[in-house]
Amino acid sequence: MEANKQLSICIPTYNRADFLDYSLEMHIPMVEKYNIQIFVSDNASTDNTSEVMQKWMAKYEFLHYSRNETNIGFDGNILQVSKQANTEYILFLGDDDIVIEKNLFLLLEDINKNLPDGIFCNYKVELLKANRQYNAYSLSRSRMNLSIYNIFDLLGEKITFMSSLVIKTDLINYNSDNLNMAKGMYFMHLAIMFDALKKSNKIYYFANPIVTANDANPPTYNHYEVFIHGLGNLIKLYFHNDENNSISRLRSEIMLFVLSNHKITKLEIHTMKEYGYKKTANYILSYINNFFGIKSIRIINRIIRLNKRLKERLM
């Protein structure tokens, strides 16, 4: 049999053998119908990731595994797994997200028909405790011949979700200075898209949700550091001299996304206690002018309300 050369799935992973095992159990029966390759890059895991991979590679010949000798960071591992792929396009996939089979094959058809440079896909969000699902984007019709600014306007801050991104591999420039500088910003998947698509007018929005992501595995990172510092610096890196209104709106949406939680989660309380209330509040405020470059009464009011709630919870 010959491997599918059109699209492959790239999964970066680290110390999440159980998630990866379930992911492969779900995806291999799905992709083997079209001989779609799966590339997994293990970032020097210390659990039984290697054993999980050996088990599944014995069952599917188009499953490929590489293990980094040392941990090269989240961003470095995304670059590493994308380099492994030998297909025309790659779909980035988190090891705890599940592809929706019928939409994967619709995506293949649309790639053949439209030949886009890159694709931003809709995705389904599953709230397990609330027993509710919804699509991340309300746009129900796919759209072609978009620019990156069109994408910002249409989709906003939710484009940060890794498992919704597809890129044409020959557009990835691994010698790009910007990609190198994006290491440590936590959004290498988005940096790859920005780097390849900033000047493109052949971007595709795929309206059918490509994966389901649930809240069973909440993030453990510092929410403010990742989105305000990491994503903010990434936008500065690629659009620092750009006065397009789409950039300003995206910056505003990111800030509001970070600050407009309906309730303070246990993780956020832990973060505030670990970093200190004053330090965290100042950390947020220091980035408003430094990197967002905007002065908005709406945003300032959000910060005041957030800080008030935090202070009440922590005192």
C-alpha positions in Angstrom: 0.0 0.0 0.0 1.0 3.6 -0.6 0.7 6.4 1.9 -1.6 9.3 1.3 0.5 12.2 0.0 -2.1 14.8 0.3 -2.6 15.2 4.1 -1.0 13.9 7.2 -1.7 14.4 10.9 1.0 15.8 13.2 0.8 15.2 16.9 3.3 16.7 19.4 3.2 15.1 22.8 4.9 15.0 26.1 4.2 12.7 29.1 0.6 12.1 28.1 0.7 8.4 27.2 -2.9 7.7 28.2 -4.2 10.6 26.1 -2.0 9.5 23.2 -3.1 5.9 23.5 -6.8 6.8 23.3 -6.1 9.3 20.5 -4.5 6.5 18.4 -7.2 4.1 19.3 -9.8 6.5 17.9 -7.9 7.8 14.9 -6.2 4.8 13.3 -9.5 3.1 12.3 -10.5 6.4 10.9 -7.4 7.3 8.8 -6.5 3.8 7.6 -9.4 4.0 5.1 -7.4 6.6 3.2 -3.9 5.6 4.3 -3.4 9.0 6.0 -0.1 9.1 7.8 0.2 10.1 11.5 3.4 11.7 12.7 4.1 11.8 16.5 7.0 13.7 18.0 7.7 12.8 21.6 9.4 15.6 23.5 11.6 13.3 25.7 8.7 11.8 27.7 9.5 10.0 30.9 6.3 7.9 31.0 5.3 4.9 28.8 4.8 7.0 25.6 7.3 4.8 23.7 5.5 1.6 24.6 2.2 3.0 23.5 3.7 4.0 20.2 5.3 0.6 19.6 1.9 -1.1 20.2 0.1 1.0 17.6 2.9 1.1 15.0 2.6 -2.7 14.9 -1.0 -2.2 13.9 -0.7 0.6 11.4 2.2 1.0 9.0 1.6 4.7 8.3 2.1 5.7 12.0 5.5 7.3 12.5 7.3 8.0 15.8 10.3 10.1 16.7 11.6 10.9 20.2 13.7 14.0 21.1 16.8 13.2 23.1 16.0 16.2 25.4 13.0 18.3 25.9 13.1 21.1 23.3 10.0 22.9 24.5 6.5 23.0 23.2 7.3 25.3 20.3 10.4 23.3 19.3 8.4 20.1 19.3 5.8 21.6 17.0 8.5 22.5 14.5 10.0 19.1 14.9 6.8 17.2 14.1 6.0 19.4 11.2 9.4 18.6 9.7 8.7 14.9 9.7 5.7 15.2 7.4 6.2 14.4 3.7 2.7 15.3 2.6 1.3 18.3 0.7 -0.6 19.5 3.8 -0.5 18.8 7.5 -3.2 19.0 10.2 -1.8 19.9 13.6 -3.6 17.8 16.3 -3.4 18.0 20.1 -3.1 14.5 21.7 -6.4 15.0 23.5 -8.5 16.2 20.6 -10.5 13.9 18.4 -11.0 14.3 14.7 -14.6 14.2 13.4 -14.4 11.5 10.7 -17.0 12.6 8.2 -15.6 16.2 8.2 -12.0 15.0 7.8 -13.0 13.5 4.4 -15.0 16.6 3.5 -11.8 18.5 4.2 -9.8 16.3 1.8 -12.4 16.9 -0.9 -12.2 20.7 -0.3 -8.4 20.7 -0.4 -8.6 18.9 -3.8 -11.1 21.4 -5.1 -9.7 24.7 -3.8 -5.9 24.0 -3.3 -5.6 26.6 -0.5 -2.3 27.8 1.0 -3.7 27.3 4.5 -6.9 26.4 6.3 -8.5 27.6 9.5 -11.1 25.0 10.5 -14.1 25.3 12.7 -14.1 23.0 15.8 -16.5 21.7 18.3 -16.2 22.5 22.0 -17.7 20.0 24.4 -18.5 21.0 28.0 -18.7 17.7 29.8 -20.1 18.9 33.1 -22.8 21.0 31.4 -23.5 18.2 28.9 -23.3 20.8 26.1 -21.6 21.1 22.7 -21.2 24.1 20.4 -19.2 25.1 17.4 -16.4 27.6 18.1 -17.3 29.7 15.1 -20.9 30.6 14.2 -20.1 31.0 10.5 -21.9 28.1 8.8 -20.5 28.5 5.3 -17.0 27.8 4.1 -15.1 30.6 2.5 -12.2 30.7 0.0 -9.7 33.4 -1.2 -9.3 35.0 2.2 -6.4 37.0 3.5 -5.0 36.7 7.0 -6.7 40.0 7.9 -10.0 38.5 6.7 -9.4 35.6 9.0 -8.7 37.9 12.0 -12.0 39.7 11.3 -14.0 36.6 10.8 -12.6 34.3 13.5 -10.9 36.5 16.1 -8.9 35.1 19.0 -10.1 31.5 18.6 -7.6 31.0 15.8 -5.1 30.1 18.5 -6.5 26.6 18.8 -3.8 24.3 17.4 -6.0 21.4 16.3 -7.9 23.6 13.8 -5.0 24.6 11.6 -3.9 23.1 8.3 -0.9 24.4 6.3 0.6 23.6 2.9 4.0 22.2 3.8 6.1 23.8 1.0 5.2 27.2 2.4 6.9 26.5 5.7 10.3 28.2 5.8 12.3 26.5 8.5 15.1 29.0 8.1 12.8 31.9 8.9 14.2 34.3 11.5 10.7 34.9 12.8 10.1 31.2 13.4 13.3 31.0 15.4 12.3 34.1 17.5 8.8 32.7 18.1 10.3 29.9 20.2 9.2 30.3 23.8 6.0 32.2 22.9 3.8 29.1 23.2 2.2 29.5 19.8 4.5 28.0 17.2 1.6 26.5 15.3 0.2 30.0 14.8 3.6 31.4 14.0 3.9 28.8 11.2 0.5 30.0 9.8 1.5 33.7 10.1 4.9 33.1 8.5 3.5 31.2 5.6 0.2 33.1 5.0 0.8 36.8 5.9 0.9 37.7 2.2 -1.5 35.0 0.9 -5.0 35.6 -0.5 -5.6 31.8 -0.8 -6.6 31.0 2.8 -9.6 28.8 3.3 -12.1 28.8 6.2 -13.6 25.3 6.6 -17.0 25.7 8.3 -17.4 22.0 9.3 -15.9 21.3 12.7 -12.7 19.2 12.2 -12.2 18.1 15.8 -14.0 17.9 19.1 -12.2 19.5 22.1 -13.5 18.9 25.6 -12.8 20.4 29.0 -11.8 17.1 30.7 -8.2 18.1 30.7 -8.0 21.8 31.8 -4.8 23.8 31.0 -2.1 24.0 33.7 -0.2 27.0 32.3 -0.2 30.6 33.5 -3.2 31.9 31.4 -2.0 35.5 31.5 1.6 34.8 30.7 0.7 32.6 27.7 -2.0 34.8 26.1 -0.9 38.3 27.1 2.9 37.8 26.9 3.3 34.9 24.5 0.6 35.6 22.0 1.1 39.4 22.3 4.7 39.2 21.4 3.9 36.9 18.5 1.6 39.5 17.1 4.2 42.1 17.6 6.7 40.0 15.9 4.7 39.6 12.7 2.6 42.7 12.6 4.6 45.3 14.6 4.5 48.0 11.8 1.0 47.0 10.6 -1.7 49.6 11.0 -4.5 47.4 9.6 -7.6 47.8 11.7 -7.9 44.0 11.8 -4.8 43.8 14.0 -6.2 46.3 16.5 -9.5 44.4 16.7 -7.6 41.1 17.2 -5.5 42.6 20.0 -8.6 43.9 21.7 -10.4 40.6 21.4 -7.4 38.8 22.9 -7.3 41.1 25.9 -11.0 40.8 26.5 -10.8 37.1 26.1 -8.2 36.9 28.8 -9.9 39.3 31.2 -13.6 38.5 30.7 -14.0 35.2 32.5 -17.5 34.9 33.9 -16.1 33.4 37.1 -12.7 32.9 38.6 -11.6 29.3 38.2 -9.6 27.2 40.7 -6.7 27.3 38.4 -6.8 31.1 38.2 -7.0 31.3 42.0 -4.0 29.0 42.2 -2.1 31.2 39.7 -2.9 34.4 41.6 -1.7 32.8 44.9 1.5 31.5 43.3 2.4 34.7 41.6 0.9 37.1 44.1 -2.1 39.4 43.5 -0.2 42.6 43.0 2.4 41.1 40.8 -0.1 39.5 38.5 -2.3 42.6 38.3 0.7 44.7 37.5 1.9 42.1 35.0 -1.4 42.4 33.1 -1.5 46.2 33.2 2.1 46.5 32.1 1.3 44.9 28.7 -1.7 47.1 27.8 0.4 49.9 26.3 3.6 47.9 25.7 2.1 45.5 23.3 -1.5 46.0 22.7 -1.0 49.7 22.1 -4.6 50.5 22.8 -6.5 52.6 25.3 -10.0 51.3 25.8 -12.4 52.2 28.6 -14.0 48.9 28.0 -10.8 47.0 28.6 -9.8 49.2 31.6 -13.2 48.5 33.2 -12.8 44.8 32.7 -9.5 44.9 34.4 -10.9 46.8 37.4 -13.8 44.3 37.8 -11.5 41.3 37.4 -9.0 42.6 39.9 -11.8 43.4 42.4 -13.2 39.9 42.1 -9.7 38.4 42.5 -8.9 40.5 45.5 -12.1 39.4 47.2 -11.5 35.8 46.5 -7.9 35.9 47.8 -8.3 37.9 50.9 
